[in-house]
Amino acid sequence: MALIPVTILTGFLGSGKTTLLKRVLSEAHGQKIAVIENEFGEENIDNDILVTDSKEQIVQMSNGCICCTIREDLRETLQLLAAKKRKGMLDFERIVIETTGLADPGPVAQTFFMDEEIAETYLIDSIITLVDAKHAAQQLNDRQEARRQVGFADQIFLSKTDLVSAEEVDALTHRLKHMNPRAPIKAVHFGEVPLKEVLDLRGFNLNAKLDIDPDFLKEEGEHGGHDHDHGHDHDHHDHAPGEACNHPSHQHGHGHHHHHDDDVKSFVYRSDRPFDPAKLEDFLGAIVNIYGPRMLRYKGVLNMKGTERKVIFQGVHQLMGSDLGPQWAEGEARVSKMVFIGIDLPQDIFRQGLDQSLV
């Protein structure tokens, strides 16, 4: 039996998750989708679509979809759905999980790594984070959970871009790219976004394509590798969050480069020397033990001594996995590339340890 793809939908209250889910559950899209609701907030879908006093936690929709609220924990709900599917009681091809507005998607993603039975049935397709363009700057300043959700994303959808200026969208996009250079950012109107842009993105899979925004890498190179602040190192804290910053150096037309120094950051490591597998495993094991809770997502395509194939690795928090990818093509530069996204990770320690793990 093929693995069932799972899309994890995360984002703040008001970012449009419910609108998107209502569409999935009511539109005639011809797909059989099970939506798992983990939202017990004021925006609960149930009020509109479902009979709220129903004891049954799985409700079949008229368009073939299923809506299911999590009563126990996610693992049990997934096992229940899989069992009903096997027995022919339910028919669905994919799952969309909505996390609560302020949730850290980490534990949801980890469920699919940790549990053997779940891993044999389901596969994470991608983690999608919805960002409300109108309120994002404030939410990102005030709430670490919002910054974490950005760090976790395989795909970022900006909603409500029609309510803000093009400059604001530009500044927000720039800020999000610093936090997460591997998630494509797309402005959407949830009334119209084609579902094929939401499902089957294959963003989470271990694959040989390391999706890092190419402009981000270019920018890194131009600024000498490590300087993420484009020289704006002067007091970032001399004005309260949300107040306008009237610092003179921000008025020269490159103001969109100014971003709050967010604690969720990313950095890219590359090397054209191969890794020593044993050393690398020891080093990654050690940093994951220490920094795991602050490591949101990390992914790499590695050149390893002793194999002619690319080694592809990725992880969420303390859990990581690796796979053998395709062979290095003839004449292809064997460069290892890794991207780490996390909360205040000590870049110098990571770089030094990775350097020392090379052959």
N, C-alpha and C positions, 0 to 999 in steps of 0.2 A: 504493500500500500504506500502510495506517495505521501510524503510529509505534508501536513496541512499548514499553509503559510499563515503567519500571524502578524498583524500590523498593530503596533502599540501607539495609541494616540494620546499625546500629552499636551499641556498648554494651560494657560491661566483661565480662570472664570471669565466669560465674556469674550474669549478669543474665537469662538465659532465652532467649538467641538460639537456642541449639541446640535447646531444647525446641520453640520456635516453628517452626524449620525442619523438625524431624523431623515435626511435624504436617503442614506443608505437603507434605512429600514422601511421607507415608503415608496421609493422610486422603482419603476419597472426596469431594472438594469439587467435582469435575467441571470444574476449571480446568486448563489445561495451562501449568504454570509451570516455567521453567528456573531452578534455584537455582545460583548461582555461589558456590562455597566459596573463601574466601580465608584460611581459618583452618588453620594448620598446628600448632595447639596441642594440648594434652592433651585438649581437648574436641572433637576432630575427629568430625564426624558419621560419617565413613567407617567407623570402627571398628564402629559399630552397624548401619548400613544397607548399606554398600557392601563389596564384596570388596576388601580393601585392596591385594592384590598385583596387581590388575588394571592392565594397562598403559594401557588405554583411559581417557581422562580424562572421557569423557561416558558416564553410565550412565542407562539408561531405567528409570523406576520402574513398578511395576505400576499405579499410579493415573494414568498418563499424564504424570507429571512427569519432569523430567530433572535429574540432578545432575551438576555439572561442576566439577572443581577447576582453579584457575588454576595452570598450570605455567609459562607464559611471563609475559606481562603482560595486564592486563585488556583492553586494546585488541584484542590478537590473539585472545583468547578470545571477545570480543563479535563480532569479524569472522567467526571460525570458526562460531559459532552462527548468525549471520545467513546465511552462505553455505549451511550445511546446511539451513536453513529454506527458502531460495529453491529449492534443488534438491529439496525434498520429502523429504529424509532425516530431518529432525526436525520435529516440530510443537509449537510453544509459542506462547502468547499474551502472556506477560509474563515478566519476569525479576526475581528477588530476588537481590541481591548481599550476601553477608555479609562484613563487613570484620573484620580481626583485632581481638582484644580491645582493643589499645591504639592502634589506627590512628587517624590523622587522616583523617576522611572527605573532606577537601578535594580531594586528588588524584584520588580516585575520582569525585567530582562533576565535577571539571574535565575529565576524559576526555570527558564528554558535550558540553562546550562547544567543546573545542579541535579535535577531529577531525571534519572535514567528513563523512566517510563514516559515522562513528558517529552524528553529529547528524542525518543523513538517515534513519537507521533506528530510532533509539531516542529516548525522551524520559524524563527523570527524573520519576517520579511524586511521590516524596517521600523524604526522609531521615528514618528513624525511629530514635530513640535509646532503647535500653532502659536503665533505671536500676534498680539493685537497691536497694530502699528500706532494706534492712537494713545494707548496707555503704556506701551512697552518701556519707554525710557524710565518712567517712574517705577514700574514694577521691577525692572532690572536693577535700578539703584537700590530699591528698598528690600528686595527679597532674594536671598541666595537661592531659594528653590527655583525661581524663574531663571536664574543664571545656570543652574544645574541642568534644567530642562533643555536649554540651548546647547549646552555641552554634550548632552546625550544624543542629540538629534542626528539622524541620517538624512533627513530632509526637513527644511524649515519652510513653513507656509506663513506669509504675512497677510493677515486679514485687515480690513478697514483702511487700506492704503488710500482710498478715495477721500478719507476724512482728514488727511494731513498733507502738507506740502511735499513737493518732489524732493526738496532739500532735506526734510526730516526723514523721508524714506531712505535717502542716500546715506545720511549719517547713521541711521539705525542699521542699515545693511553693512556698513563699514564696521560698526561695533560688533555685530553678530559674527562677521567673518573673522575677527580677531579671536573671538571666543571659540569658534568652531570652523576651521577652514575647510573641513571635508563635507559639510552638508550644503547641498545646493539650496539657494534661497529663492523662493518664488512668490510673487504677489498673487493672491487668489481672491475670487469672489465666490463664496461657498454656494451661492445659488447656482453657479454655472460650472464650477471646476469639474472636468471629466473625471469619472472615477478611476480611469486607467492611470491618471496622474497621482492617484492616492494609493492604489494597490499595486502589488507586484513590482515594487521599486527595487527589490533585491539589494537594498542598501546595507543590510546587516551582514549579508553572507560573507564568508571568507572568499574573497576573489582576488585575482591578481591585479585588478585595477584599483589603485589606491586613490580614492577620490579626494584630492585636495585641490582647493580652488587655485588654479594656475596663477592668478594675479597675486594671490597671497605669497606664493613661493617667490615670484618675481620680485615682489616688494621686499621680501626678506633679504634676497640677494643684494638688492640695491642699497640696503641700509646696513650692510656689513654683518648680516647673519643674525645677530641677536637683538638688535635694537627694535623693540616692538612699538616704541612710543613716538617714533619719528621726531625725536629731539624735544618733545613736549614734556620734559621731566620736571618743569617748574611746578611749584605747589599745586597739586591737584586738589588740595583739601582746603583752599582758602575761601571756598564758598559753599554754602549748604547745598546738599543734593536738591536738584529741582530749581535752584535759583539760576538765573542767567549768569554765565561767566563772562565778564567784560574784560578779560585779560587782553591787553593790546595785541599780543602776538596771535590771537585767534581771529583777528579782524581782517587778515590779509588774503581772504579768498581761499585759504586752505583750511578753513575752520572745520570742514567735515572730517579732517584727520584727527581732530581732537576728540578723544573718547575718554570716558571715565575709566580709571584703571581698574577694570573688573577683576575679581578674584578668580573667575573661571577664565583660564587662558589656554592657549595651545602652543606647542612648539614642534618643529619638525627636525628630525635627526637624519642625516644622510652620510653614507660612507662608501667609498669604492673599494675598501679592503673587506675581505670576507670575515664573517663572525666565526669564532670558535664555539661550536654548539654547547659544550659543557660549561664554559665560562659564561656564555650568555644566559644559559638556563639558571645558573647559580645567581647571577646578578639580578635577572628579572624576578626570580623567586624572592630574593631579599627585598627589593624595592616594593614589590606587591604586598609583602608582609607588613612593611612599615607604612607605605603611603596608599595602600589599596582603597581605603574608604574615600580618599580624596582624588583617586584616579577614576575619572568618569568613563572615558572611552580611550582605547589606544589600539592602534592597528599598524601593521607594517608588512612590507614585502621585502624579504631578507635574502641576502646572498650568503649561504652557509658553506663552510668548508665541508667537503665530503659528499656533496650532492650536486648534480647537474640541474636540479630543479629549483624553482623559486620556493622559498618557504614563506607561507602566509600566516600571519598570526594576528590575533586580536583579543581584546578582553574588556570586561566590565568590572570595575572595582577589583576584588581579589581573584576573580575567575578569569583564566585565560586559556585559549586553545590555539593549536597551530595545525596546519595542513600542508601537504606537499602540493604545490601548484604546478603550472606548466613548466616545461624545460626553458632555460634561458635560450633565446634564439641565437643563431649564429651571428656574430658581430654585434650583438646587443650589449650595451654597457651594463656590467653587473653591479648595479648600485643598490645598496640597501637604503630603503626609505621608511621612516617610522613617523607617525604623528601621535602625540600624547595630548589629551585634553583633560584638564583637571583643575583642582582648586589649589592655587598657590603651590604648585609643585616646584621643588628646587631644581631648576633646569641644569645648573652647573653639576650637581651630584649625578643626575641622570646622564648628562653628556660624558662626564668623566668615566663613569662606570661602563657606559656603552663603548667608549674608546678602548677601555682596558679589556673588553670582551672580544676585541678584534684579534684575528690571527697575528 
